[in-house]
Structures are given as C-alpha cells and as structure tokens.
C-alpha cells in the first residue's frame, strides 16, 4: 500500500504561481510512474503531468511551458510547479502513482487550486 498526501493548494490570482507537493510513503524511485491529475466541476479527471521512473516527463498541451513536474528522492516528494496560472486551471489536483504502465494504483485525497481575481 502506497500513501500519498497532497499539500500546497490555495487561492491565487491569474498570472501568479503555486507549487503543489505530494508526500509519498515509498521511494519515488520504486514506482513505474507518478503524476498529477485535476478535476474541475462538471469535468472528467484529466492527466496534467506525468513523471516516469527513468526521469522522462509528459504534459497535457494546456499546461506545457507553464507547469513543471519534479521529484525529490530524499524526501520522497512529488512536486508540481505551476506558473502563469489561468482561471481555467481551477480544479482539485490529485497526485497518483503507478506500479506498472497500464494502471494508476494509488491516489491522494486532492488539494483545491482556485485561480480568480
């Protein structure tokens, strides 16, 4: 069982930055992959950014160039640096972990990000 706990959400104005953190109960290097999803009201959950164990990353087109996913092996923490935030980035953000390629096996409880003036 892998436990994930997000933190860092909040209310920011358009154009500002925010960093989300996800503390994992296992080594970040023991997983096939980790990622950040988000879900806005009335929308399906969507994958925002993914980080594979080998270090490769992948981003949704809507956040490319603005968001950066990274990890810290010492603290077993996954981060999402979000810059130039837009109102359409408003959502509950979840971190998730993969044991293998085809499934997302573990989820955090989510953290709310609201971008509004």
C-alpha positions, 0 to 999 in steps of 0.5 A, a space after each residue: 500500500 502506497 500513501 500519498 498526501 497532497 499539500 500546497 493548494 490555495 487561492 491565487 490570482 491569474 498570472 501568479 504561481 503555486 507549487 503543489 507537493 505530494 508526500 509519498 510513503 515509498 521511494 519515488 524511485 520504486 514506482 513505474 510512474 507518478 503524476 498529477 491529475 485535476 478535476 474541475 466541476 462538471 469535468 472528467 479527471 484529466 492527466 496534467 503531468 506525468 513523471 516516469 521512473 527513468 526521469 522522462 516527463 509528459 504534459 497535457 498541451 494546456 499546461 506545457 511551458 507553464 507547469 513543471 513536474 519534479 521529484 525529490 528522492 530524499 524526501 520522497 516528494 512529488 512536486 508540481 510547479 505551476 506558473 502563469 496560472 489561468 482561471 481555467 486551471 481551477 480544479 482539485 489536483 490529485 497526485 497518483 502513482 503507478 506500479 506498472 504502465 497500464 494502471 494508476 494504483 494509488 491516489 491522494 485525497 486532492 488539494 483545491 487550486 482556485 485561480 480568480 481575481 
